[in-house]
């Protein structure tokens, strides 16, 4: 089986070098990759219906016999047109094919076919333009539709898959042992591959899908658990295990019970026999930064063996990194902890000086962006790695930062609430702590949903706040205009200047240079700018307590979790804060979604709703938290299968079953799936 899966795609009949290159563009260099290129949909050909039973304007499959040989016609431009009459024995239908010279050889008078296409005509006369057709004895009830590319059609892929399936041995080596398949009622791999591509019935298809989804989830979970167990070496950077009360006493506020609980869990991990690998998950404003600061303090000031150690914190944007630098410097400076900032903007002599100081141990805590992954960057003794907004990094990126030290502890922070089942899936290699308590003083944010007709009233409301010396955010979905009619930062600035001519405002978006973004945020933070017109670049990390109002244009364009992140930028001071959502209200489903958001403040409830509505692909963006690409499993619609696979993976790991030779196939599948994160399974 392994050798077949590894065979070059060119070994298949009908696949030469040119076509092989097209397959490689699809990510299909081998026969195994082709067999794992699952259909994205299925066309229902059924057995074909009677001509007059078809619905006008709908795609239907009709079983009919060709009455006469196709007649050829020349039309304008020298193009060919063929007309064919077919009958089901009761009614006739005319078919028209454009510029297809093979039609006379493909359609024979007196032979029966199933024709599939959009039905046109009227109540008594039906016709189809360029329908697909298959001889009646070769019809598949459910015909696969593949993700084609230029020069490679779904039908060509289907034919190649058919050739690949012919090469499968009668007894396919299944990576899932018989006992496991029987326990979870899974069909054999050979059956699954055959019927996922060419199912004879809906029942066959679901049987195959269940098996392949279960296997994919199981392999992913085992891989993540193995990453976790692989990190369970000896703790090279132990702390004393005492709660850092000295740090807590430095703070101008009292830690919440949830913060103290999370810090305690992390300290116990860091004092244990193996390195800490923990996720701190908390809603907007739950105080994750203070937890991270406490752990940095413990690592730098409370080492059990007295050796000097360093910590690193990686954030996804320069704005967020700079904010962490300002916050943690203020928290830790009284303890004599030396903090530095490294972003892409730090260059030349300043960068070289920072690198040298870090390697010499003259920097205790380094905060930065992806610049921390620079090959030339070297710590003297890195004991703790913290990554913020983890959903913007991949498993391999946080692993790369950990390799800067010798088995450092890992703390992952995320302000994007994730349903626990999904969190266990995505962060299967981490233990999880949840901050479910907001610090005292956090204001409830009043949220309103209005139509564009009430925008002027909203602007008047904003003006009242500006007159009181307060500030606000105005959020748009686009940087500059397009033909969709959505609000852009460029157009909105003109609109706001007309409505609020006295307001001091500036713009912020992702196309600006880092220095320009920083200047805009600094001006807003200092109060020199009253209104910040921005895209979702402010979603993460901007903390201006004087900003108490947010207006979000085209609110229906955002996911609920993203809206929650945006709303969390206000309500950080002592003044009552407001979030105004503006939507045209044309889509009732979108409006109901926004009403739910308006009436809900709990980020975890919002995340549950967002996941159900949009699925994980949109929920997390283009890549699901850096996880290997899943070919058939879906983390929202297949949650029941996911939970079964998680239980199975845990049981296999707990009894050390993967050391048994019968699970060697599973190990090979894990390595294949995690090739996108080199070294992760080592």
C-alpha positions in Angstrom: 0.0 0.0 0.0 2.7 2.4 1.0 4.6 1.9 -2.3 1.4 2.5 -4.3 0.6 5.7 -2.4 4.2 6.9 -3.1 4.1 6.2 -6.8 4.5 9.2 -9.1 1.3 10.4 -10.6 2.9 9.9 -14.1 2.7 6.2 -13.6 -1.0 6.3 -14.2 -2.4 5.6 -17.7 -3.2 8.8 -19.5 -1.0 11.1 -17.3 2.0 12.4 -19.1 4.5 15.1 -18.0 2.2 18.1 -18.9 -0.8 16.7 -17.1 1.4 15.6 -14.2 2.4 19.3 -13.8 -1.2 20.3 -13.6 -1.7 17.7 -10.9 1.2 19.0 -9.0 -0.4 22.5 -9.0 -3.4 20.8 -7.3 -1.0 19.4 -4.7 -1.2 15.9 -6.2 2.3 14.7 -7.1 1.6 11.0 -6.3 -1.0 8.3 -6.7 -1.7 8.4 -2.9 -2.3 12.1 -3.1 -4.8 11.5 -5.9 -6.7 9.0 -3.9 -6.8 11.5 -1.0 -8.1 14.2 -3.4 -11.7 13.8 -2.3 -14.6 15.1 -4.3 -15.8 18.5 -3.2 -19.4 17.6 -4.3 -21.5 15.0 -6.0 -23.8 15.3 -9.0 -27.0 13.4 -8.6 -27.6 11.5 -11.9 -29.9 8.9 -10.4 -31.6 6.7 -13.0 -32.9 9.7 -15.0 -36.5 11.1 -14.9 -39.2 11.5 -17.6 -38.8 14.6 -19.8 -42.1 16.3 -18.7 -41.2 15.6 -15.0 -38.3 18.0 -15.3 -38.4 21.5 -13.7 -37.8 24.5 -16.0 -34.6 26.4 -15.1 -33.4 23.5 -12.9 -30.5 21.0 -13.5 -32.0 17.6 -14.1 -30.9 14.1 -15.3 -33.1 12.7 -18.1 -33.0 9.1 -19.4 -33.7 9.1 -23.1 -32.9 7.5 -26.4 -31.3 9.3 -29.4 -33.9 9.5 -32.2 -31.7 10.6 -35.1 -28.1 11.2 -35.8 -26.9 14.7 -34.8 -27.5 17.3 -37.5 -24.7 19.7 -38.2 -25.2 23.5 -38.7 -22.8 26.3 -39.5 -23.4 29.5 -37.5 -21.8 33.0 -37.5 -18.1 33.0 -37.2 -17.8 29.5 -38.9 -18.6 27.7 -35.6 -20.3 24.4 -35.6 -23.7 23.6 -34.0 -25.2 20.2 -33.6 -28.9 19.4 -32.8 -30.1 16.1 -31.6 -33.7 14.9 -30.8 -34.1 12.4 -28.0 -37.2 10.7 -26.5 -38.2 8.9 -23.4 -40.9 7.0 -25.2 -43.6 9.5 -24.4 -42.1 12.9 -25.0 -39.3 14.4 -27.0 -36.6 16.9 -26.1 -34.1 18.8 -28.3 -30.4 19.0 -27.4 -28.1 21.6 -28.8 -24.3 21.4 -28.7 -21.9 24.2 -29.6 -18.6 23.7 -31.4 -18.1 20.1 -30.3 -17.0 18.1 -33.4 -17.0 14.8 -31.5 -20.8 14.8 -30.9 -21.6 12.7 -34.0 -19.3 10.0 -32.9 -20.4 10.1 -29.2 -24.2 10.0 -29.7 -25.6 7.1 -31.7 -29.2 6.9 -33.0 -31.1 4.2 -31.1 -28.9 4.2 -28.1 -30.0 5.2 -24.6 -28.2 7.8 -22.4 -28.7 9.8 -19.3 -28.5 13.6 -20.2 -27.8 16.1 -17.4 -28.1 19.8 -17.8 -30.3 22.9 -17.2 -33.8 22.4 -18.6 -35.2 25.2 -20.8 -38.3 25.6 -23.0 -41.9 25.8 -21.9 -44.7 23.7 -20.4 -45.0 21.4 -23.4 -41.5 21.6 -25.0 -38.2 20.9 -23.3 -34.6 21.5 -24.5 -31.1 21.4 -23.1 -28.0 23.3 -24.2 -24.7 21.3 -24.1 -25.8 18.8 -21.5 -23.4 16.2 -20.0 -24.3 12.7 -21.0 -23.3 9.1 -20.2 -24.5 5.8 -21.8 -27.2 4.4 -19.5 -25.1 1.3 -18.6 -22.3 3.5 -17.3 -24.2 5.9 -15.2 -23.1 6.4 -11.6 -25.9 7.5 -9.3 -23.6 10.0 -7.5 -20.9 11.4 -9.8 -17.9 13.0 -8.1 -17.0 16.6 -8.7 -13.3 17.4 -8.1 -11.5 20.7 -7.5 -10.3 21.2 -11.1 -7.6 23.6 -12.3 -7.0 25.3 -15.7 -6.3 22.5 -18.2 -7.5 19.7 -15.9 -11.2 19.0 -15.7 -13.2 17.2 -13.0 -14.0 14.5 -15.5 -10.3 13.9 -16.3 -9.5 13.7 -12.6 -12.3 11.2 -12.1 -10.9 9.0 -14.9 -7.4 9.2 -13.3 -8.9 8.3 -9.9 -10.6 5.3 -11.5 -7.2 4.1 -12.9 -5.7 4.6 -9.4 -8.4 2.5 -7.7 -7.7 -0.3 -10.2 -4.2 -0.5 -8.8 -5.3 -1.0 -5.2 -4.5 -4.6 -4.1 -7.4 -6.8 -3.1 -6.1 -6.6 0.5 -5.2 -3.0 1.3 -3.0 -2.5 4.3 -5.2 -0.5 6.6 -3.5 1.8 9.1 -6.4 1.2 11.5 -6.3 -2.4 13.0 -9.3 -4.6 12.8 -10.1 -4.4 16.6 -10.2 -0.6 16.4 -12.4 -0.6 13.3 -14.8 -3.0 15.0 -14.9 -0.9 18.1 -15.8 2.3 16.3 -17.8 0.7 13.4 -15.4 1.8 10.7 -15.3 0.3 7.2 -12.0 -0.9 5.7 -9.8 1.7 4.0 -10.1 0.1 0.6 -13.9 0.2 0.8 -13.8 3.9 2.0 -11.5 5.0 -0.9 -13.6 3.3 -3.5 -16.9 4.6 -2.2 -15.8 8.1 -1.4 -15.0 8.6 -5.0 -17.7 6.4 -6.7 -20.5 5.8 -4.2 -23.4 3.6 -5.4 -25.8 5.1 -2.8 -26.0 7.9 -0.2 -25.5 5.2 2.4 -22.2 4.0 0.8 -21.0 7.6 0.7 -21.8 8.3 4.4 -20.1 5.0 5.5 -16.9 6.0 3.6 -17.0 9.6 4.8 -17.4 8.5 8.5 -14.4 6.2 8.2 -12.1 8.8 6.5 -13.2 11.7 8.8 -12.5 9.5 11.9 -9.1 8.5 10.6 -8.1 12.1 9.8 -9.2 13.4 13.2 -7.5 10.4 15.0 -4.2 10.9 13.1 -4.3 14.7 13.9 -5.1 14.2 17.6 -2.4 11.5 18.0 0.2 13.8 16.3 -0.7 16.7 18.6 -0.5 14.5 21.7 2.8 13.1 20.5 4.1 16.6 20.2 3.0 17.2 23.7 4.5 14.0 25.1 7.7 14.7 23.2 8.1 17.9 25.1 7.8 16.0 28.4 11.5 15.8 28.9 13.2 16.9 32.1 12.4 20.4 33.4 15.6 22.3 32.6 14.3 25.6 34.1 12.5 24.9 37.4 11.1 27.6 39.5 10.6 27.4 43.3 6.9 26.6 43.0 5.8 29.5 45.3 3.2 32.0 44.1 5.0 35.2 43.2 3.4 37.4 45.8 6.3 39.9 45.5 5.2 40.5 41.9 1.5 40.8 42.9 2.5 43.4 45.5 4.1 45.5 42.7 0.8 45.9 40.8 -1.4 48.9 41.3 -4.5 46.6 41.2 -5.5 43.3 42.8 -5.3 40.1 40.7 -8.7 38.4 40.1 -9.4 35.0 41.4 -9.2 33.6 37.9 -5.8 35.3 37.3 -4.4 33.9 40.6 -5.7 30.4 39.7 -4.1 30.5 36.2 -0.8 31.8 37.6 -0.9 29.0 40.2 -1.5 26.3 37.6 1.4 27.6 35.5 3.8 27.9 38.5 3.0 24.3 39.4 3.8 23.3 35.8 7.1 25.3 35.8 8.1 23.7 39.1 7.3 20.2 38.0 9.4 17.4 36.5 8.6 18.4 32.9 8.4 21.7 31.0 5.2 23.7 31.0 3.1 23.7 27.8 -0.1 25.6 28.6 -2.7 27.7 26.9 -4.2 30.7 28.8 -7.5 31.4 27.1 -9.5 34.4 28.2 -12.1 36.9 27.0 -11.2 40.4 25.9 -9.9 42.3 29.0 -9.6 39.3 31.3 -6.0 40.1 32.2 -3.8 37.6 30.3 -0.9 40.1 30.2 -0.7 40.3 34.0 -0.5 36.5 34.1 2.3 36.5 31.5 4.1 39.1 33.5 3.9 37.1 36.7 5.4 34.0 34.9 8.2 36.1 33.4 8.9 37.5 36.9 9.0 33.9 38.4 11.3 32.7 35.6 13.7 35.6 35.9 13.6 36.2 39.7 12.6 32.9 41.3 14.7 30.1 39.6 15.0 27.1 41.8 18.7 26.5 41.0 19.7 30.2 41.0 20.9 30.3 37.4 20.0 33.5 35.5 17.3 32.9 32.9 15.5 34.9 30.2 12.0 35.0 28.8 10.6 35.9 25.3 7.1 37.1 24.3 6.1 37.0 20.7 3.1 39.0 19.4 1.6 39.1 15.8 1.9 42.8 15.1 4.2 45.7 15.9 1.4 47.6 17.5 0.7 44.8 19.9 4.3 44.1 20.6 4.9 47.8 21.4 2.0 47.8 23.7 3.2 44.7 25.6 6.6 46.3 25.9 5.1 49.4 27.5 2.9 47.4 29.8 5.4 44.8 31.0 8.2 47.3 31.3 6.0 49.3 33.7 5.0 46.2 35.7 8.5 44.6 35.9 10.8 47.6 36.1 10.4 48.0 39.9 11.8 44.4 40.2 14.9 45.4 38.2 13.9 43.3 35.3 15.5 44.5 32.0 13.0 44.5 29.1 13.7 45.1 25.4 11.7 45.3 22.2 12.5 43.8 18.8 10.4 44.3 15.7 11.1 44.6 12.0 11.6 48.4 12.5 14.7 47.8 14.7 17.6 47.9 12.2 21.3 48.5 11.8 23.5 49.3 14.8 20.5 49.3 17.2 19.7 45.8 16.1 23.2 44.5 16.4 23.5 46.1 19.9 20.3 44.4 21.0 21.4 41.0 19.7 24.8 41.3 21.5 23.1 42.3 24.8 20.6 39.4 24.6 23.4 36.9 24.0 25.4 38.4 26.9 22.4 38.0 29.3 22.0 41.8 29.7 18.3 41.5 28.6 16.0 39.5 30.9 12.8 39.7 28.8 12.6 40.2 25.0 9.3 41.2 23.5 8.8 41.2 19.7 7.1 40.1 16.5 8.2 37.4 14.1 11.6 39.1 14.3 12.3 36.9 17.3 12.6 34.0 14.9 15.6 35.6 13.2 18.4 33.0 12.7 21.0 35.4 14.1 19.1 35.9 17.3 20.6 34.0 20.3 19.6 33.9 24.0 22.0 33.2 26.8 19.6 31.0 28.6 15.9 31.1 27.4 13.7 29.5 30.0 10.2 30.8 29.1 8.5 31.4 25.7 5.1 33.3 25.6 3.1 33.7 22.3 0.2 36.1 22.3 -2.8 35.8 20.0 -1.7 32.2 19.2 -4.4 31.8 16.5 -2.2 34.0 14.3 0.8 31.6 14.6 1.3 28.0 13.6 2.5 25.0 15.6 5.8 25.3 13.7 6.3 29.0 14.5 6.0 28.6 18.2 8.2 25.5 18.0 10.8 27.6 16.1 10.9 30.1 19.0 11.2 27.3 21.6 14.3 26.1 19.7 16.0 29.3 20.7 16.4 27.7 24.1 17.0 24.3 25.7 13.5 22.9 26.4 12.0 26.2 27.6 8.5 26.4 29.2 5.8 27.5 26.8 2.8 29.8 27.6 0.3 30.4 24.8 -2.2 33.2 25.1 -5.4 33.7 23.1 -8.0 36.4 23.4 -10.2 34.7 20.8 -12.7 32.6 22.9 -12.8 29.1 21.4 -15.4 26.5 22.4 -13.7 24.0 24.7 -14.1 21.0 22.4 -12.5 22.8 19.6 -9.8 24.2 21.8 -8.8 20.7 22.8 -8.7 19.9 19.1 -6.6 22.8 18.0 -4.4 22.9 21.1 -4.2 19.2 21.6 -0.5 19.6 22.5 -1.2 22.0 25.3 -2.9 22.0 28.8 -5.6 24.7 29.1 -6.4 27.3 31.7 -9.3 29.6 31.3 -9.7 33.2 32.6 -13.4 33.4 33.2 -13.5 36.5 35.4 -13.1 40.1 34.3 -11.1 42.5 36.5 -13.3 44.9 38.6 -14.0 48.2 36.9 -14.5 46.8 33.4 -17.5 48.6 31.9 -20.5 46.9 30.3 -20.5 48.1 26.7 -23.9 49.2 25.4 -24.3 47.8 21.9 -26.8 49.2 19.3 -27.8 48.0 15.8 -28.9 50.6 13.3 -29.4 51.1 9.5 -27.3 53.6 7.4 -30.3 56.0 7.5 -29.5 56.7 11.2 -25.8 57.3 10.6 -26.1 61.1 11.1 -27.7 60.5 14.5 -24.8 58.2 15.3 -22.3 60.9 14.3 -24.1 63.4 16.5 -23.8 60.9 19.4 -20.0 60.7 18.6 -19.7 64.5 18.6 -21.2 64.7 22.1 -18.4 62.4 23.3 -15.7 64.4 21.5 -17.0 67.5 23.2 -16.4 65.8 26.6 -12.8 65.2 25.7 -13.3 61.5 24.9 -12.2 59.5 21.8 -13.6 56.8 19.5 -13.0 54.3 16.7 -14.7 54.2 13.3 -14.2 50.8 11.6 -14.6 50.1 7.9 -14.2 46.7 6.0 -12.0 48.1 3.1 -8.9 50.2 2.8 -10.0 51.8 -0.5 -13.2 51.6 -2.5 -14.4 48.9 -4.9 -17.6 48.1 -6.7 -19.3 46.3 -3.8 -20.6 49.4 -2.1 -18.8 48.6 1.1 -17.4 51.4 3.2 -13.7 52.1 2.8 -11.4 54.0 5.0 -10.6 56.4 2.1 -14.3 57.3 1.4 -15.3 57.3 5.1 -12.7 59.8 6.0 -14.4 62.3 3.6 -17.8 61.4 5.0 -16.6 62.0 8.6 -14.8 65.3 7.8 -18.1 66.6 6.3 -20.2 65.5 9.3 -17.7 66.3 12.0 -15.6 69.2 10.6 -14.0 70.1 13.9 -12.9 66.6 14.8 -9.2 65.7 14.9 -8.9 62.4 13.1 -6.5 60.1 11.3 -6.6 56.8 9.5 -5.0 53.4 10.2 -4.8 50.3 8.0 -2.6 47.4 7.1 -1.1 48.9 3.9 0.6 51.7 5.9 4.3 51.4 6.8 5.1 50.3 10.3 6.4 53.7 11.3 3.2 55.3 9.9 1.0 52.9 11.9 3.0 53.5 15.1 2.7 57.3 14.6 -1.0 57.1 14.1 -1.5 54.9 17.2 0.8 57.1 19.3 -1.1 60.2 18.4 -4.4 58.5 19.2 -3.0 57.1 22.5 -1.8 60.6 23.6 -5.2 62.2 22.7 -3.8 64.3 19.9 -6.3 62.4 17.6 -9.9 62.2 18.6 -11.2 59.7 16.0 -9.3 56.8 14.5 -10.7 55.6 11.2 -9.4 52.1 10.8 -9.8 48.6 9.3 -9.7 45.6 11.6 -6.0 46.3 12.3 -7.2 47.6 15.6 -8.9 44.2 16.4 -5.9 43.2 18.5 -3.9 45.0 21.1 -4.9 48.7 21.0 -5.5 49.8 24.6 -6.7 53.4 24.9 -8.9 53.8 28.1 -10.1 57.3 26.9 -11.7 55.7 23.8 -15.3 55.0 24.7 -17.2 54.8 21.5 -16.9 52.5 18.4 -18.9 52.7 15.2 -18.6 49.6 12.9 -19.7 50.0 9.3 -21.0 47.1 7.2 -21.1 45.0 10.4 -22.6 42.1 8.6 -19.3 41.6 6.9 -17.5 40.5 10.1 -17.6 37.2 12.0 -19.1 37.4 15.5 -15.7 36.7 17.2 -14.1 39.4 15.2 -16.8 41.9 16.2 -16.3 40.8 19.8 -12.6 41.5 19.5 -13.3 45.0 18.0 -15.8 45.8 20.7 -13.3 44.9 23.3 -11.2 48.0 22.3 -13.6 50.2 24.2 -14.9 49.8 27.8 -11.3 49.9 29.2 -11.7 53.1 31.3 -14.2 54.4 33.9 -16.6 56.0 31.4 -19.6 54.2 30.0 -18.8 52.8 26.5 -20.8 52.3 23.4 -20.5 50.1 20.2 -22.8 51.0 17.3 -23.2 48.4 14.5 -24.4 49.8 11.1 -25.9 47.4 8.6 -28.2 47.7 5.6 -30.4 45.0 7.0 -31.1 43.3 3.7 -30.1 39.8 4.8 -32.4 38.7 7.6 -30.1 35.9 8.7 -27.2 38.4 9.0 -29.4 40.8 11.0 -30.4 38.0 13.4 -26.8 37.1 13.9 -26.0 40.8 14.8 -29.0 41.0 17.1 -27.6 38.0 19.0 -24.2 39.7 19.2 -25.9 43.0 20.4 -27.6 41.2 23.3 -24.6 39.0 24.3 -21.4 40.0 26.1 -20.0 36.5 26.8 -17.2 35.8 24.3 -17.5 32.1 24.7 -21.2 32.1 23.8 -20.4 34.3 20.9 -17.7 31.9 19.7 -20.0 28.9 19.9 -22.6 30.8 17.7 -19.9 32.0 15.3 -18.5 28.5 14.9 -22.0 27.1 14.1 -22.7 29.8 11.7 -19.5 30.1 9.7 -17.5 26.9 10.4 -13.8 26.9 11.5 -12.3 27.9 8.2 -13.8 31.4 8.4 -13.7 31.3 12.2 -9.9 31.2 12.3 -9.1 32.6 8.9 -7.2 31.0 6.0 -5.4 28.4 8.1 -6.8 26.8 11.2 -4.2 27.9 13.8 -1.4 26.5 11.8 -2.7 23.0 11.9 -1.9 20.6 9.1 -4.5 20.8 6.3 -7.5 18.6 6.8 -8.7 17.0 3.5 -12.1 15.8 4.5 -12.8 16.4 8.2 -14.6 19.6 9.2 -14.2 20.7 12.9 -17.7 22.2 13.1 -20.0 19.8 11.2 -18.1 16.7 12.3 -17.9 17.4 16.0 -19.4 14.1 17.1 -16.8 12.2 15.1 -14.1 14.5 16.5 -15.1 13.6 20.1 -15.0 9.9 19.3 -11.6 10.2 17.7 -10.3 12.2 20.7 -11.4 9.5 23.1 -9.8 6.9 20.9 -6.5 8.9 20.7 -6.4 9.4 24.4 -6.9 5.7 25.1 -4.2 4.7 22.6 -1.7 7.1 24.1 -2.6 6.1 27.7 -1.8 2.5 27.1 1.2 3.2 24.8 -0.4 1.3 22.0 1.5 3.1 19.3 4.6 1.1 20.1 2.7 -2.0 18.9 3.7 -3.1 15.4 0.1 -3.2 14.3 -0.1 0.6 14.7 2.9 1.3 12.4 0.5 2.4 9.7 -0.9 5.1 12.0 2.6 6.4 12.8 3.3 6.7 9.0 0.0 8.6 8.6 1.0 11.0 11.4 4.3 11.7 9.8 2.6 12.3 6.4 0.0 14.7 7.9 2.6 16.7 9.8 5.0 17.2 7.0 3.9 20.9 6.9 5.5 21.3 10.4 9.0 19.8 10.0 10.4 18.4 13.2 7.2 18.8 15.1 6.8 15.1 15.7 10.5 14.5 16.6 
